[in-house]
Amino acid sequence: EHSRAEVLKKGMRIIRDEASSATRDKVFLVGCGMPLSAGIGTVDAMRVGPDTGDYWINTKGRLLRTGAMVGVRNSIRNSLVRGAMHNALWLNDPDCMMLRSDGTRLTEAQRRAQMNAIMLTGGLLLFSDDFTALPERVYQELPTIQSISDDCFAGRLIALDMMDRELPRIVLNTAGYLGIFNPTGGRTTITIPMRQLLEEAETVSAVWKQRWRTPRTMREVWSDETMPVDRLSIEVGPLDPYDSRLYRLDTTPPAV
């Protein structure tokens, strides 16, 4: 007698084998809402969090304090803490990016936080908005979104403080991008322990050792603000509620 998990895994293996045989390995399987363990070795991509939405978190999710409820907050949380699964077990699917700035309950800061998180993960990049209704300024963001997502695809994600808090605030992709998140409703300043972050990056990525071992500056993607990199610690902020920053690391010394 098999457990339900074993039955599901066997069923997924049959689907994988039959689909591959019928299409000569051109099929692409995505697991969505399924137990993660059953997808290992059987799916090409896996949804790693709950559905996104046009709100941060609803009342039910706030009261139940569960990471499984629909909403942008939980979608970001699960995508970041499961970032290490990308390109190791499958391609991560963080669900679609909410591009629109009208017809949504998300603030601009919350919308930007989701964009930054999804780009950092380097996983599948999906949109579900009505493109005919998007303003020109959103179209102008698309090349940046695509380029950074492509860069991060081959990187390794490090959510530095994922064991210290429910939603990580300091997230590095070893392709050379650093995300800073304030997932709260208050203002805060975040201190980045750069020595610890750089040491962890060196342990997980050979590419990091070759290209980013000694970053000198970091440039914020959306504002072009440039900061020197201190190998001990860096303070970012104060960040407004739900605000975030996405920095591109650079080995070029700061201008004098």
N, C-alpha and C positions, 0 to 999 in steps of 0.2 A: 504494500500500500504506500502510495506516495503522498507527501504533503502538498498543500496547495501551491507553495512556492516551487516545488519540483515539477508539478504539472504545468505551471506557467512557463517555467524555463524550457521544458520539453516542447511546449507549443510554440514558443518563440524560435526555438532551433528549427522546427519544421518549417515555419514561415520563412526564416532566413535561407534555409537550404532550397526550398521550392522557388522562392523569388529569384535567388541568384541563378538557379538552373534555367528558369524560364526566360531570363533576360540577359543571360551571359554576363552576369556581374554588373549590370548597368543600373540595377535598382538601388534606391536610397531609402532606407527605413528610418523613421523617426519615432521614438518612443515618447508618449505624452500621457502623463497621469498614471504611469505604470510603476510598480515597485522597481527601484533602480537596479537591484541585483539581477533581475531577470533580463535586463538589457545588455549586460556585460557580454561582449562577444557576439551579440545578435543584432544590435541596432547600430546604425551609422551615426545618429545624433540622438540626444536625449534631452527632453525638457527637464531642467534641473530646479525649477521652482513653480509656484502657482501662477495662474493667469494674471497678467497685468490688468490695469483698468484705468479709468479716467479720474481716479482719486488715489490719495496716498494710503489711507486705511479707513475702513468703515467702522461704525460703532460696534458691531458684533465682533469684529476682529480685535478692536481695542480692548473690549471687555474680556474676551476669551484668551487673549495674549497667546495666540497660536501663529506660527509662521506659515501655516497652510492656507490661510484665508486669501481670497482674491484681493489684489491691490498692488500698487507700485512699490510700496515699502517692502512688503514680503517678497515680491519678485526680485527686487534689488538684493535683499538680504541673502536669499538662497543662492542666487547667481554668484555672489561674491564668495560666500563660504564654501561653495562647491566648485570654485574655479579650478582647483587642482585636477579635477576629473577631465577637463578639456584636453584633447589630444593625448590622453592616457587611456581612458576607457571608451571614449566616443568624442564627437564634437558636441560641445555644450549648446543647448538652445535656451536662451534666457527669456523667450517670448518676445513679442513685437515691441519695437520702440515707438513711443507715442510722440509723433512729430508735431501735431497740431498745437497751436497756442490758443485757439478759440474753440468754443464748444467742449470745454474740458473743465473739470473741477481741480485740476492740478495747478499749483502756482508755477510761476516761471522757474523758481529755484528747484522745485520738485521735478519738473519736466527736465531741467538740465541735469539734475542728479541721475535720473534714469539713463539719459543719453551717455553721460560719462561712464556710468557703471557698465552698460552694455558694450561700449567700445573697449573698455579695459579687459573684459572677459575674452575678447577675440573669438567668440563663438558665432553661431548663425546670426546674420543681420537681416531682420524681417521688419517690414512696415505694413500697417493695415489701414492707414488713413486714406481718405479720399483726396488724391493728389490734385484734383481740379479745384479743391477748396483751400489749398494751402497758400499762404502769402509768400511773396517773393523772398522775404528774408529767410524763410525756412528752406526754400530751394537752395539758397546760397550756403546753407550749412551742410548740405548733403555731401559735397566732395570731401570736406574735412572729416565727416562721420565715416565715410567709406574708407578713406585713406588710413585713418587711425585704427579702425577695425581690422583692416588688412594687415597693418604692421603688427598688431597685437595677436593675430591668429597663431603665430608660431612661438609666441612668448609663453612664459610660465607665470601664473598669477600667484601673488603672495599677499594674502589678507593678514597683515602683520599682527593685528590685535583681535583676531577672531575668537580667541580663547578668553579674552578679557571682557567682551561686551557682546550684546546680542547682534548688533549690526556694525561691521567693521568701519573704522574711520580712516585707516591708512592702508592703501592698497597699491601694490606695485605690480606692473607687468614688465617682465625682464626684457621686453622689446624696447624699453626705454621710456615708459610712461608711469606717472605717479598720480594717483587719485586721492584726494582728501575730501571727506564727507562729514557733514554735520546733520545727522538724521533726526535731530530734536527740534522742538518748537522754541528753543531759546538761543541766544547768541553764545558763541564759544570760541576760544582760541585753541588750536590743536598743535601740540609739540610733536614733531617727527623725530624719533631717535635714529638719526641717519646711520650711525655706526652699526647698530643692530640690523637695520634694514639692508644695508649694503653687504653685510656678512651673510645674511640669509640668502640674498640674491646669488652670491658667489657659490653657495652650496648646492643650488638647484639648477643652475644654468651655465653651460659652457659658453654660450653666446655672450652672456653677461661679462664673463671674465675677459673675453676678447674685445668687447666694444664699450662697456659701460662701467668698468671697474672704478674709474675715478671721474665721475661726473663733476663738472665745474659750475655749471649753471642749470637752472630749470626755468622754462618759459611756459606760462599759462596759455593753453591752447586758444581760449576764447577772448582773452583780454590782451594778450601779448606782453603781459607783465613778466619781467625777468628778475630772478633772484639768484644770488650766489649760493652755492651748495656748501654748507658747513658739514664736515664729516662727523661732527658730534651730534648736533641737533639743530632743527629749524622750527621756528614758530610761524604758523599760518593763521591769519585771522586779524581781528575777530570775524567769524563767519556768521552771517545772518541765519535765521531758522531754515533748515533743510538745504542750506547752500552747499556748494561743492566747488572744488578746483580740480582741473586736470592739467598736469604739467608734463612737458616734453623735456627729458633730461638731455643735456648737451655736454660734451667733453671740452668745448671751447671755453677758455678762461673768460671771466667777466671783463667787460670793457673798462678801461681806466679813465 
